[in-house]
Amino acid sequence: MSMKVLIAEDDPVLRSLLKNILANWEYDVLIASDGDEAWSALQSEDAPQLAILDWMMPGLHGSEVCRRVRHEAKEPRTYIILLSAHEWQDTETGADDYLFKPFKVSELRARVHAGKRAIETQREPLHAFAKREHTVGI
């Protein structure tokens, strides 16, 4: 099963580029052209596990979408990478990582891979507990 990734980017060229790159890496890619679409996608029943959010978008900015997601505190936690043209970090957003434009594909791959590892690590204790319950017969 491939991991679902949301790309929220208002620039259609960059959005398409990101979608193609991640699809080539065998991720199940959802796209949003603004923050409101991103927020809706992240509220869905089968919300993406990883989101790449542009900092500045029409409607809700990526930083606001991130704050809202963290305020909801749903499990499993969505891994969020904020994409920005400015090399500064607002630690109040709750983002897991930042990627600055322009970026190298190798940087994108490293950050997405780190997010995937974090998501898998987050889920491991749940799987181990369920397996132990079944083995012990609780």
C-alpha positions as a Markdown table, in Angstrom:
| # | Residue | x | y | z |
|---|---|---|---|---|
| 1 | Met | 0.0 | 0.0 | 0.0 |
| 2 | Ser | 1.5 | 3.3 | -1.0 |
| 3 | Met | 1.6 | 6.3 | 1.3 |
| 4 | Lys | -0.9 | 9.1 | 0.6 |
| 5 | Val | 0.8 | 12.5 | 0.2 |
| 6 | Leu | -1.0 | 15.9 | -0.1 |
| 7 | Ile | 0.6 | 18.6 | -2.1 |
| 8 | Ala | -1.0 | 22.1 | -1.5 |
| 9 | Glu | 0.6 | 24.6 | -3.8 |
| 10 | Asp | -1.0 | 27.5 | -5.7 |
| 11 | Asp | 1.6 | 27.7 | -8.5 |
| 12 | Pro | 0.3 | 25.2 | -11.1 |
| 13 | Val | 3.7 | 24.5 | -12.6 |
| 14 | Leu | 5.3 | 23.7 | -9.2 |
| 15 | Arg | 2.2 | 21.7 | -8.1 |
| 16 | Ser | 2.4 | 19.6 | -11.3 |
| 17 | Leu | 6.2 | 19.1 | -10.9 |
| 18 | Leu | 5.8 | 18.0 | -7.3 |
| 19 | Lys | 2.9 | 15.7 | -8.2 |
| 20 | Asn | 5.0 | 14.0 | -11.0 |
| 21 | Ile | 8.1 | 13.6 | -8.8 |
| 22 | Leu | 6.1 | 12.0 | -5.9 |
| 23 | Ala | 4.1 | 9.8 | -8.2 |
| 24 | Asn | 7.3 | 8.6 | -9.8 |
| 25 | Trp | 8.5 | 7.7 | -6.3 |
| 26 | Glu | 5.2 | 5.6 | -6.0 |
| 27 | Tyr | 3.3 | 7.8 | -3.6 |
| 28 | Asp | -0.4 | 8.2 | -3.9 |
| 29 | Val | -0.6 | 12.0 | -4.5 |
| 30 | Leu | -3.5 | 14.3 | -3.8 |
| 31 | Ile | -3.3 | 17.9 | -4.9 |
| 32 | Ala | -4.9 | 21.1 | -3.6 |
| 33 | Ser | -4.5 | 24.6 | -5.2 |
| 34 | Asp | -5.2 | 26.5 | -2.0 |
| 35 | Gly | -5.3 | 26.3 | 1.7 |
| 36 | Asp | -9.0 | 25.7 | 2.0 |
| 37 | Glu | -8.8 | 22.6 | -0.3 |
| 38 | Ala | -5.8 | 21.4 | 1.8 |
| 39 | Trp | -7.7 | 21.8 | 5.0 |
| 40 | Ser | -10.7 | 19.8 | 3.6 |
| 41 | Ala | -8.4 | 17.0 | 2.4 |
| 42 | Leu | -6.7 | 16.8 | 5.8 |
| 43 | Gln | -10.1 | 16.6 | 7.5 |
| 44 | Ser | -11.3 | 13.7 | 5.4 |
| 45 | Glu | -11.8 | 10.2 | 6.7 |
| 46 | Asp | -8.8 | 8.9 | 4.8 |
| 47 | Ala | -6.6 | 12.0 | 5.2 |
| 48 | Pro | -3.1 | 11.9 | 3.8 |
| 49 | Gln | -0.3 | 10.8 | 6.2 |
| 50 | Leu | 2.1 | 13.4 | 4.8 |
| 51 | Ala | 1.4 | 16.9 | 3.6 |
| 52 | Ile | 3.6 | 19.4 | 1.7 |
| 53 | Leu | 2.0 | 22.8 | 2.2 |
| 54 | Asp | 3.0 | 26.0 | 0.5 |
| 55 | Trp | 3.4 | 28.8 | 3.1 |
| 56 | Met | 1.6 | 31.4 | 1.1 |
| 57 | Met | -1.6 | 30.4 | -0.7 |
| 58 | Pro | -5.0 | 31.8 | -1.4 |
| 59 | Gly | -7.5 | 31.2 | 1.4 |
| 60 | Leu | -5.7 | 29.7 | 4.3 |
| 61 | His | -2.0 | 29.9 | 4.3 |
| 62 | Gly | -0.1 | 26.7 | 4.8 |
| 63 | Ser | 1.1 | 27.8 | 8.2 |
| 64 | Glu | -2.6 | 28.3 | 9.3 |
| 65 | Val | -3.6 | 24.9 | 7.9 |
| 66 | Cys | -0.7 | 23.4 | 9.9 |
| 67 | Arg | -1.8 | 25.2 | 13.1 |
| 68 | Arg | -5.4 | 23.9 | 12.6 |
| 69 | Val | -4.2 | 20.3 | 12.0 |
| 70 | Arg | -2.1 | 20.4 | 15.2 |
| 71 | His | -5.0 | 22.0 | 17.2 |
| 72 | Glu | -7.2 | 19.0 | 16.1 |
| 73 | Ala | -4.6 | 16.6 | 17.5 |
| 74 | Lys | -6.0 | 13.7 | 15.5 |
| 75 | Glu | -4.1 | 10.3 | 15.5 |
| 76 | Pro | -2.3 | 9.2 | 13.5 |
| 77 | Arg | -0.5 | 12.5 | 13.3 |
| 78 | Thr | 0.0 | 14.0 | 9.9 |
| 79 | Tyr | 3.6 | 14.8 | 9.0 |
| 80 | Ile | 3.8 | 18.3 | 7.6 |
| 81 | Ile | 6.5 | 19.9 | 5.5 |
| 82 | Leu | 6.0 | 23.7 | 4.9 |
| 83 | Leu | 7.3 | 24.9 | 1.6 |
| 84 | Ser | 8.5 | 28.5 | 1.6 |
| 85 | Ala | 10.4 | 31.0 | -0.5 |
| 86 | His | 11.7 | 32.6 | 2.7 |
| 87 | Glu | 14.4 | 30.9 | 4.7 |
| 88 | Trp | 12.9 | 31.4 | 8.2 |
| 89 | Gln | 11.0 | 29.1 | 10.4 |
| 90 | Asp | 8.0 | 30.0 | 12.5 |
| 91 | Thr | 8.2 | 27.4 | 15.2 |
| 92 | Glu | 4.6 | 28.2 | 16.3 |
| 93 | Thr | 3.1 | 26.5 | 13.2 |
| 94 | Gly | 3.8 | 23.0 | 14.4 |
| 95 | Ala | 5.4 | 21.9 | 11.1 |
| 96 | Asp | 7.7 | 18.9 | 11.2 |
| 97 | Asp | 10.0 | 20.2 | 8.5 |
| 98 | Tyr | 10.6 | 23.0 | 6.1 |
| 99 | Leu | 11.7 | 23.1 | 2.5 |
| 100 | Phe | 12.8 | 26.3 | 0.9 |
| 101 | Lys | 12.3 | 27.3 | -2.7 |
| 102 | Pro | 14.0 | 26.8 | -5.0 |
| 103 | Phe | 14.9 | 23.3 | -3.8 |
| 104 | Lys | 16.9 | 20.4 | -5.2 |
| 105 | Val | 15.0 | 17.2 | -5.9 |
| 106 | Ser | 17.5 | 15.4 | -3.5 |
| 107 | Glu | 16.4 | 17.8 | -0.7 |
| 108 | Leu | 12.7 | 17.0 | -1.4 |
| 109 | Arg | 13.4 | 13.3 | -1.4 |
| 110 | Ala | 15.4 | 13.5 | 1.9 |
| 111 | Arg | 12.6 | 15.4 | 3.6 |
| 112 | Val | 9.8 | 13.2 | 2.3 |
| 113 | His | 11.8 | 10.1 | 3.2 |
| 114 | Ala | 12.4 | 11.4 | 6.7 |
| 115 | Gly | 8.6 | 12.0 | 7.0 |
| 116 | Lys | 7.8 | 8.5 | 5.8 |
| 117 | Arg | 10.2 | 7.1 | 8.4 |
| 118 | Ala | 8.7 | 9.2 | 11.1 |
| 119 | Ile | 5.2 | 8.0 | 10.1 |
| 120 | Glu | 6.2 | 4.4 | 10.1 |
| 121 | Thr | 7.9 | 4.7 | 13.5 |
| 122 | Gln | 4.8 | 6.3 | 14.9 |
| 123 | Arg | 2.7 | 3.4 | 13.8 |
| 124 | Glu | 5.1 | 0.6 | 14.9 |
| 125 | Pro | 4.2 | 0.7 | 18.6 |
| 126 | Leu | 0.5 | 0.3 | 17.7 |
| 127 | His | 1.2 | -2.7 | 15.5 |
| 128 | Ala | 3.6 | -4.3 | 18.1 |
| 129 | Phe | 0.9 | -3.9 | 20.8 |
| 130 | Ala | -1.8 | -5.4 | 18.6 |
| 131 | Lys | 0.5 | -8.4 | 17.8 |
| 132 | Arg | 1.4 | -8.8 | 21.5 |
| 133 | Glu | -2.3 | -8.8 | 22.5 |
| 134 | His | -3.1 | -11.5 | 19.9 |
| 135 | Thr | -0.1 | -13.6 | 21.0 |
| 136 | Val | -0.8 | -13.3 | 24.7 |
| 137 | Gly | -4.5 | -13.8 | 24.2 |
| 138 | Ile | -5.7 | -10.6 | 26.0 |
